[in-house]
Amino acid sequence: MSQSRNIGLTVAALLLFIGAVVGGFAYRMMQPPVMSAAEMKVNGLYLHATPRDLGQFQLLDHRGLPFGPEQLQGHWSLLFFGFTYCPDICPTTMAFLDQFVGELTPEEQADTRVVMVSVDPARDTVEQLAAYVPYFNEDFTGVTGEFLDLHRFATALNTPFRKVAGAADEYGVDHSSNVVLINPRGDYHGFFKAPLDKTDMLATYRSARAQWDD
């Protein structure tokens, strides 16, 4: 009986070991692959070797609340520079970002913020943004402010813009279509280069997050 008991314990221990190995393998298979900086660049995400401090800035969100460095801390942020009178790129990108967020896991969604920063403050008032941004996603945030403050903020993120002459209020604004990535410390981590691809962006975003966690 003693020998049978020892055999039983050995078999149980072996099964536990096998279960742990299989479980560990399955866990690793479920984790997003971690890409090198070069691999992420090939797939559209350009990371800075050293994330950049944005310094101080004071803007206003579409709820009429202050938007400064504190609003970019404690979570990942995806910033897109656009304007509500944009006829094509901006609504397309906003719809794309809504779909992108919808593909994230609940845990990823919980610490991901999407922000549209206006490049047309003359027309994009708080009220205008409040009518525009939530149409794409109620959790998205629209940001506006004084022209010089927005210009300095955009320059710090390498996303220049300029007004294109037009009749009265029918002018346009040339701006970048890239999506800026801000890390949970509130630093400029990198950017997703347009044109955006959802599959590539999901893979590179998860890889960037995994590297940050490490």
N, C-alpha and C positions, 0 to 999 in steps of 0.2 A: 504493500500500500504506500509505503514511504517512497519507493521508486516511482510509482505511478504519479504520486503527488509532485515529485520533482520534475517529472516529464511534463506534467500539466503546467507547472510554473514556467518551465523553459519555453513551452509552446506559447503561453500567454505573453511572456516577455518578447518573444520573437514577433508575435502578431502586433504588439504595441509598437515595436521598433519599425516594422514595415508600415504600419499606419502613419507613424510620424514622418517617415521618409516620403510616403505618397502624399500626405497632407502638405508637407513643405514644398514638394515639387508642384503640386496644384496651386499653392499660394503664389509661388514665383511665376507660374504661367499666367496667373490672373493679373500680375502687376504690369503696369505700362513699361515698355522697353525704354531704357535710358539711352538716348542718343548722344553722340559727341557733338560739340559745337559745330563741326563741319557738316555732320549729318543733318543737324537741325537747319543749318543755313540752306542746304540743298532742298529741304522741304519747306522753306519759306520763313523760318524764324531766325532772325539775326540777333544774337545775344551780345551784350557788352561784356568784355572780360572783367570789368569792374562796374557794377551798377552805379548809376549817377544820381547824386543828391539833387533834387529839384529846387532846393532852397525855399524861400518864402514866396507865397502868392496868395491872393485873396480874390476869389470869384464868387459867383452866386448860382445856386442850383435852381431847377425849375419849380421847386417848392418855396422859393424865396429865402432859403437858408444859406448861410455862409458855406463856401466850398474852398477849403485850403488844404495844406499838407495832411492835417489830421484825418480828413475824409478819404485819404488814400492809404491809410495804415491799418494793419490787422487783417488784410485780405488781399487777394489778387484783383487787379483792375485792368480792364481792357478799354482803352481810350480811342475814340474815333473823332477826328475833327471834320465837321460838316456844317450844314446850315439847312434850315427848314424850307427855304425856297429852292433848294437844289432839285433839279428835275429828274435825275437818274441815279448817279453814284450813291448819294446819301441814303435814299429810301431802300435801294438795293442792298447796301451794306448793313443798314439797320435790320432789315429782314433777315439777312444772312446771320447776323450776330444773335438774333432771337432763336434761329434754328440751331446755331452752334451751342448756345446755352442749354437748349432743350435736349441735346445729346449728352450733356454732362451727367455724372452720377449725382444723387442728392447731396452727397458730401462735397463734391466739387462745386455744385451750384451754390451751396451755403456760403462759400467764401470766395465767390467770383462776382465782381461788379462790372457792369458795362456803363460807360459814360460817353455821351456825345458832347463834345466841346464846340460851341458855335464859333464860326469864323466870320459871322455876319451880325455883330452885336447891335447894329443900327436897327435891324428888323427883328432879330431874335430876342425879343423881350422875355421876361420870366413867363408871362402869360402865353406868349406864342410857343415857347418850348413846352409848357405844361399841356398844351393842346396837341403837340406833335409827338413828343418822345413816348409817353405812355401808350400811344396807339400801337407801337411796335411791341412793347413789353412794359407792364406796369412797374416792374422792378428796375428798369433802366433809369438813368439820371441824365438830365440835360443841364448844361452849364453855360452861362454867359457872363458878361462883365464889361468893364471898360475896354475899348479897343487896344490901348497900349498894354494893359494887363494881359489880355488874351494873346497879343502878339508876342510878348515876352515869354509867356507860358509855352506857346507853340514853338518858339525858337529853341527853348530849353529841351524840347522833345524832338528837335530836328524835323518839324512838320510845318514848313513855311506856307503862307497863303497870301494871296493878293487879290484885290478887287479888280474885276474886268469891267471896263467902261460900258455903260449902257444907258438907255433913256430912263430918266427919273428913278423909280424903284425897280426897274426891270434889269438891273445889273446882275452879273454873276460873280462868283468867287472861285478862283483857282486854288485848289488845296490838295494835299496828299490823300491818297486812299489807303495808306497803311494803317494798321491798328497797333497802337502802342501798348506794350506790356509793362505794368507797374507791379513790383513785388510787394509782399506784405509789410516791408519796412517803409514803403512809400517811395522807393527809388526807381528810377528809369532803368528797367531790366533789359529791354530790347524792343523789337517790333516785328510784327508779321507783315511781310511785304506783299502788296497787291500784285496780281489778282489773288484773292483768297480762295483756298480750297479747304472744304470742311474736314475731309479725312486727314489731310496733312496737318491742319491747324490743331485738330484734336490730339494727334500723336505728339506733336512738338510741344503743345501746351502741357500735356501730362508729363512729358519728359522733363520740361523745365521745372515743374512743380516737384517731381521726384528728386531732382538734383538739389533743389532748395531744401527739401526735407532732410536730405543727407547732411 
